[in-house]
Amino acid sequence: MREQRSISRDLADVELFRAASALMTDELDLARELAESAGRRMRQWGCATCVANAAIIGLRADAQDALASGEVPSGLPGRAMRVAKSMAAPRLADQANVARMLAVRLEIRRGNLKKAERLLAEVARPGQLTPIDQRMLRRLCRAELAAAQGNRGKALTEIRTGVAELDQVRDRMGGLELVSGTALHGRELADLAIRLVLGDANPRRLFDWLERTRAQTYRYEPVAEADDPVLAERVAEVRSLTQSIHQAVHDGHPTAALRARRAERLREAHRLGWHAGRWGRPRPVAGLNEVAEQLGNRALVSFAVSEDDLVAVVVVDGRARTLRLGSATRAVESARMLNVDLNALAPDHLPAPLAKVILDSANRQADLLDAQLARPLVEVVGDRDLVVVPTGGLYAVPWGVLPSLHFRPTVVAPSATAWLAAERAESGRARKVVLVRGPNLTAARAEIDKLAAHYGTAKLMSGPRAAVKSVLRALDGAKLAHIAAHGAHEPENALFSRLELDDGALYAHEMAALRRPPRQVVLAACELALNRIRPGDEALGFASALLASGSQTVIAPLSKVGDQASAAAMDDYHRALAGGASPAVALADAVAVDPMRRPFVCLGAG
């Protein structure tokens, strides 16, 4: 009986954690369902705090649903206040404050501003131990109330103060995932700021707020990590167990025990990886004038979304202007469908009729994106090279595939601040070129041999020489690293996105830990420009982990690429690069030869 109670309690804890996670990703029905189930289980052993936490998650889900729809049921604010009053015990003060603040937001949305003001006065001022999400929720209530009262200046002051408080929390974080994860607490503050500033029709101010609120991970100067022996040991075990599983499969032996042990070690490595990383001092947020100066004859396009309105701040010749580009949902769906088509088109030997059908579909989606995004931009920027700062689902756009951008050098960056830092980074005297070939790539042998012809002293690594430790030693301090290998994007923890080498996986966090990351990294591996986009446009993936850790430029595909198409694209790219072209120019020319089969992008600096 005691064992059953223990299992039930563990299950309730898991349900509550999963409900909280679902709430953060706007899976509101799932959050409600799991919170309700967890609450029922927790009542059985009388944990008042646990029951209160479950009730708050359910209430937050209902409030988020109502606020998103714009239709707040008349009884919902009252229910929130009843929940607050039911949590009178001192140990439940935080939960009661959250319920009150939800009631405040709901009353504001219903237009009951006087009542909202009275309720907000009942919310206790935060103390030193008040969780950051509650501090940000209070700032949001104050900002929304000020905005509803017509005091936009006061609302923006509240948001500015909240963002500064969040920065202070972020400065104390250890790992890449933790730093980026703090953005979710300021997501709604940032959304409100953008909505308010858009009403000004002031593109310079919009640019400033976008930089203030997005991609904060890249504001920190990278510092070489101190070795974490425990994490390194866990990763080595995962690598060894993976090899053992492959061998067991080859020999026809059972693998269940090996897989269970590998899963356990990988979970432990993920947990340690969340805390891996040290960051230097924060860089100042880039101002429009210094960005414009660095751009020279190029143009920068920074996208933003307010509700479903897609807008772009375009910086050209030292001036900024705002373009409205229609429905964000429509653009994101076209980008998603284009990537589906590109993945289907990737295999080297598709039957011609099937390839034609897929190519026609891909061209339709590319034309839709071109009409909505590229053509309006070209009218403003002319034939200038581009620096693109995407938002949300626009990170999936392979810009070189869009007809109006063929042959146009285009760099993708997570923020203007990140781009400016990459552009200004010292190049040093690195001259080493490293070419790596992973296992099980039929076209890679010829590919790497051809690339070596472009560089007189390149270091070639393949077979047993392309083991993880050997490759890491070679990459440290390199000017250029080209890695042709199978890759996998890890959505749960970007630092565990990986490349498959001769003795197992090379993880992103291992490359990010290099004392001197390669200045330029070319990843001829499927999908490794993909990112998991977290709140605040925190883009996390293998490529972005390299940029955050000090690499200036990363070349990688956004979708699957056939071996032959990749080899041909990279031969064209490196020929131009060795001839003196910049990465962005070399890649634009290489992609334009066969855009639909070469969906590579240039990330960081060009």
N, C-alpha and C positions, 0 to 999 in steps of 0.2 A: 504493500500500500504506500509506504514511504517512497519507494522508488517511482511509483506512478505519479505521486505528487511532484517529485523532482523533475520528471520528464515533462509534466504539464507546465511547470514553472519555466523550464528552459524554452519550451515551445512558445509560451506567452512572450518571453523576452525577445525571441527571434521575430515573432509577429510584430511586436512593437517597433523594433529597429527597422524592419522592412516597411512598416507603415510610414515611419518618419522619412525613409528614403523615397517612397512613392510620393509623398507630399512634396518633396523637393523637386521631383521631376514631373509634377502636375498630373500624376496618375491618381486622380482624386477618388474615383470609385474604389480602386484597390486600397488606397490609404484608409478610407472609411471602413471597408470590410475587415481589414486586418486589425485596425484599432478596436473595432467593436468586439472581435473575437478575443483579442488580447485582454480587453477589459473584463470580459466574462470570466476568463480563466483566473485573472488576478483577484477578482472579488472572492474567489474560493479560499484564498489564504489571507485575505484582509490587508493587503498592502495598499494603503490609501494613496501614497505617492504614485505608485504604478497605475492605479485606476485613474487618478487625476491626469497623468500624462497621456493615457489612452483617450480620455474624454477630450483633452485639448486638441489632439491630432484630428479627431473626428470633427470637432468644431471648426478647426482651421480649414479642413477640407470643404466643409459647407460654406464657410465664409469666402474662400478663394473661388469657389464655383459661382457664388452669387455676385462677387465683385467683377469677375471676368465677364459674366453675362450682362451685367448692368441692371439686373432685376433682383433687388433685394427683398425677399419675403418680409412682410410686416412683422412677423413674429420672431425673426432670427436675431435681431439685436437684443430683444428681451430674453431670449434663450441664453445668449452669451452672458448677459448680466446674472441670470439665475445660476449659471455654471460658476461665475466668479464668486457669488455670495455663498455657494455651497462649499467653497474652498477657504474656509475661514481660519483654519489652523495655520500657525506661523510657518510651518514647514512647507505649506502650499502657497505661500505668498507669490512666488514667481508665476505659478500657473494661474492664480487669480488675476494677476496683472495682465497676463497675455489675454485672458478672456475679456477683461475690460477694454483692452486696446482693440480687440476684434470688434467689440460693440461700437467703439468710437468710429472705426473705419466704415462700418455698416451704416451708422447714422449719418455720417458725412455723405455717403453715396445716396442716401434717401433724402438728402437736403435738410436734415434736422441739425443745423449747425450749432444752435444754442445748446441743445441736448448733448451733442458731441463734445462741446467745450466743457460742459459740466462733468461729463464722464471722464474726460481726459485729466481734469484736475484731481480726480480720485486715484489716478495711477501714481504709485510711489516713485520718487526719483530713483534712478539706478544707483547702486552702490558699486564698490570696487569689485565685488564678486558677482555682479549681475551678468548673466550670459550675454554674449555679443549679439545673438539674434534678437533678444528682448530689447537691448539698447537701440538697435537699428529699427525695430518695430515702433518704438516710442518716437524716434526721429521721423519715421514715415507718417505717423499719426499727426504730429505737429506740422509737418510739411503739407500734407493733404488738407488739413484744416485751414492753414494759411492760404493755400491756393484757392480753396473753395470760397474763402472770404474775400478773394480778390487781391490779396497781398502776395504777389509773386516774388517780390524781393525777399520777404521773410521766408517764404517757402524754399527758395534757393539757398538762403543762408543755413537753414536747417539741414538741407541735403549736403551742403558743403561741409558742415561740421560733422555730419554722420560719416561721410566719406573719409574725413581726416581721422576719426576714431577708428574706422575700419583699417586704415593704413597702419595705425599704431599696433593693432592686433596682428596684422600681416607681417610686420617687421620682426615679430618674435617667433614666427613659424619656422620650422626646420626644412621640410621637404617640398618638392615641386607640387605634389598633389595637395598638400595641406595649404600651401600658399594660394594656389588657384582656387581651392575649395572655399576660401573665405568670401569669394565674390558673391556667392549665392545670398549672403546676408544683406548685401547692398543692391540686389537685383532690382527690387521695386523702387528704391530710391533713385537709382540710375534711370529707370524707365520714366519716372515722374519728371526728373530733370530734363530729359530729352523732350518730353511732351511740352513742358513749359517753355523751353528755349525755342522750339520750333515755332511757337506762336509769335516770337519776336521777329521772325524773318531775318535773323542776324547770323549769317553763316560763320563768321569768326567766333562768335560765342558758342555756336553749336559744335564747332571743331574743338574748342577748349573743353567743353563738357564731355564730348566723346573720349578725348584723351584722358580726362580725369577719371573716367569710370570704367574703362575697358582694359583687358589684358594686362592686369597688374603684375603678373608673374615676370614679365619682361622688363619691369622697371628696375630690377636688381642686377647689379654688376656680378657676374659669375665669379666664384672663388673655387679653386680646386678643392675637391672634397678630401677630407681625411678618410683613410680606409676604415670600413666597418667590417671587422673580421667575422662577426657573426653572420651578417648579410652575405658576405662573400662565401662563407662556408655553406649556407643554405642554397645559394645559387649553384655552387659546384655540385651539391648533392642532386639538385633538380636536373642538372645537365647529365650527370652520371646515370641517374635513374632513367632518363629519357633514352639514352643509348642502350641501357639494359632492356628496356621495353622493346625497342626496335629489334634487338638481337633475339629476344624471346619469341617475338612474332615470326622472325625469320626461321627459327628452329622449331616452331610449332609448339612451344611451351606455354602454359597458362601465364597470364599477365595481371590478374586481378590484384594480387598483393602488391606487385610493383607499382601499379597505377594508383592504388590507395596511398602508398607511401609517398609517391611523387606529388599527389594532390595535397597531402598534409604539409610537405616541405615547401610547396609552392605557395600555399596560404600563409605560411610563416614568413616566407620571403616577401610576399606582398605587404604584409603588416609592417615589416621592418622597412620596406621600400618607401612607405608613406612618409617616414621620418628622415629618409636619406637626403642629403644635400645641405649645403651651407651657402648662404647668399651674402654678397657684400652689401655695401651701402646702397640705398635706393637712389636711382637716377631721378633728376627732376623731370616733371612732365614736359614734353616737348611743346613749345609755343609755335604758333603759325608762322611767325617771321623767320625763325631759325630753320623750320622745315622748308619754307619757300626758298630760303637762301641755298640750302643743300640740294634742293631739287634742280636748280638751274633751269634748263630747258625741258625738264620732265614735268609730268603732272601727277598729282596724288588724288586718289578718289577714296574717300572714307564713307562706307555705307552705314546706315542706321535704320532701325525700324521703330515706329511709334504706332502701337496697336497693329493695324495691318498695312500702314502706309510705309512704303520703302522710299527712303530718301538718300541722297548722296551729297556730301560736301566735296566740291571739286576745287583743288588749289592749283592755280595756273598763273604764272608770271607775278607771283607775290600777292595775288588776290584770291579770295574764296567766294564761291557762289553755291547755292543750294539747288539741286535738281530733285523733283518729285518723279518717281519711277513706277508708280502704280502699286499693285498688290504684292506684298512680300510673300504671301502664301503661294501665289501663282508662280513667282520666280523660283522659290525653293522647290516646288513640285517639279518644275521643268528641269532644274538642276538634278534632282533625284532621278527622274526618268532618263535623263541623258547619261548619268552614271550607270544605270541599269543596262542601257543599250551598249555602252562602251565595254562593260564587263562581258556581255554576251558576244561582242565582236572580237574579243581579244584572242581566242585560239588561232594558231597559225594556219590551220588547214580546214577552215569551214567550207562546207559545200557552197558553191557560188550562188545558187538561188537563195539559200538561207542568209548568206552574208549580205546580199542585196536588200532583203527585207529589213534586216537589222540596221543596215547603214541608212536606209530611207527614214526609218524611225528616228535614228540618232540625228540625222540632218534636220528633221522637223523640230526636235527639241532644241537643237542648237540655234535654229532660226528664231524660235520663240524667245530664247534668252537674248539673242543678238538684238532683236527688235525692242525688247523691254529695257535692256541694260546697255549694250555696247553702242548702238547707233546714237541714242541721245547723248552719251558721253563723248563720242567722236565729234559731234557737232560743236562741243565746247572745247575739247582739247586738241582738235586738229590731228596732226600726225605725230604728236609727242609720244615718247616712251611713257609707260604708266607704272605707278606704284599703287597697288590696290590693297585697301584694308577692308576685308569682308566683315560680315556679321552673320551669326547663326548659320543657317543652311547654305549661305553663299560661299562658305569655305569649300563646298563641294564643286564649285564651278571651275572646269578646266579652261581658263581664259583663252589660251591659244587655239582652242577648238572653235570659238565663235568667229564666224566669217569676217566681221568687221575688224577683228584683232589679229588676223593672220599676218605673220611676219613682224608683228609689233612687239618689241621687248617689253615684257610685263613682269613685275616683281610683286609677290604677295607677302604681306607682313601683317602680324597680329595687331599692330598699332603704329601710328606715326612715330611714337617714342621709341618703339623697338626697332623700326627701320632706321631711324636716325642714329641709334647706338651702333647698329651693324655697319652702317655706312662710315661712321667715324672711327670704328675700331682699328687699332694699329695692325698693319699687315705683317710686320716683323720681317725676318729674313728667311723664312721657311722656303725651302726649295724642293723638299721631298715629295715625290708622287708615289702613291701606293695603290696598286690594282689588285683586288681580291676577288676570287671566284669561289663560290660556295658549291656544295655537292648537288648532284641530280639536276643539272641544267644542261640540256642537250646542246644549246647554241652558245653557251658561255665560253667554252674553250676557245673557239675561233674569235669570239668577241674580245676577250681580254688580250689575246695575241695581237689582234689588229690595233687595239688601243695603245698597246706598248710601243707600236711603231711611231706614234705621235710624240712620245716622250723618250728622249735618249737614255735617261738613267732611272726609269720607273722600276719600282720593286714589285715583282709579280708574286702573288701568294695563292696557291691552290693545293688541293689534296691535303695531306698531313701537315703541310706548311701553313695551311689556312686554319689552324686551330685558334681558339678564342684568345688565349694569352698571347700567342705570337702576333696575332692581328692587332690586338690592343697596343702592344709595344711598338709596332710599326706605325700605327696611326698617330701616336702621341707626337705632336709637333709637326705633322705633315702639312704641306701647302694644299694638297689635293688628295682626296681619298675617293676611289671609285669601288663600290662593292656590288657585285652581281651575285645575288643570292635570293633564295626563297625568303619571303618576309611575311610577318603576321602582325596586324594591328591589334593591340590589347585594349579594349574599351574600358575595362574595369580599373586599370592602372597603367597610364601611358608609359611609365618607366619600365614596364615589362613587355612592351612591344619588342619584337625580336627579329633577328636575321639568323638563318640557319647556316652554320659553318661546319667544318669537317667533324668536329668533336661535340657539336651541340649548338645551343642557342647563344647568340651574342645579344644581350639585352640593352635597351636604350640607356638605362642608368649606368651601365658599365662604360659606355662611350662618353656619357655626360660627366663621368668622374675623372676623365683624363686630365692630366695637369695642363696640357696644351692641346685642346681639341683641334682637329683639322680645320684649316681656314675654310675650305670648301669640301662638302661631302656630296657625292653623287650616289644615290640609292637606286640601282637598277633592279628594284624588287617591287613586286605588286603592292599597291595600296599604301605605301609608307608615307605618303603625304597626307593621308587621312588623319583627321583629328576627331576627338570627342569634344564637342563644344559645350563647355560648362557655362553657367551664368556669368555675365560680365564679359562674354566673348573670350573666355579663357580656353584657347585651343590647345589640346594636349594630344600628342602622338609621338612617334619616333622622331620625325623631323623637327617638330617643335621643341622636343626635349633637347635636341642638339643645339638649336638656336638659343634657347634659354641658357645653355651652359657655355656658350662662347663661340660656336661656329658662326661664321658670317653669312654663309650661303649654303643652302641645301637644295639639290635638284632631286626630285622624286615624282613618281606618278600618283595621280589621284585615284586611279582605278586599275583593274587588271590590264596587263600588257603581255602580248605574245612574245615568246623568246626571240623570234626572228625580227619582229618589229622593234623590240627593245634594242637588240644588237645593232640594227641599222641606224636607229635614232642616236644611239650613243656614239657610234662611229662618226656620224655627221657632227654631233655636238663637240666631241673632243678634237676633231680636225680644226674646227673654227676656233675653239678655245686655245689650242696650241699655236694657232696663227695670230693670236693677239686679241681676239674678240672678247668682250666681257661675257660673263655667264648668261645674263639676260638676253643679249643679242645672239649669242651662239645657240641658245635654246629656242628662241623664237624662230630662227631660220630652220633648225632641225625639226621642230614640231610641224611647221607649215608644209613640209614635204608630204606628210600623210597625217593630218591632224587627228582623225578619228581613231587611229591606231597608235598614236604617240601622245597620250594625255599627261605629259610631264608638266610640272610647274616649277618656277624658280621662287624659292622662299628666302626671306631675310633681306639680303642686299643684292644688287644686281651688278 
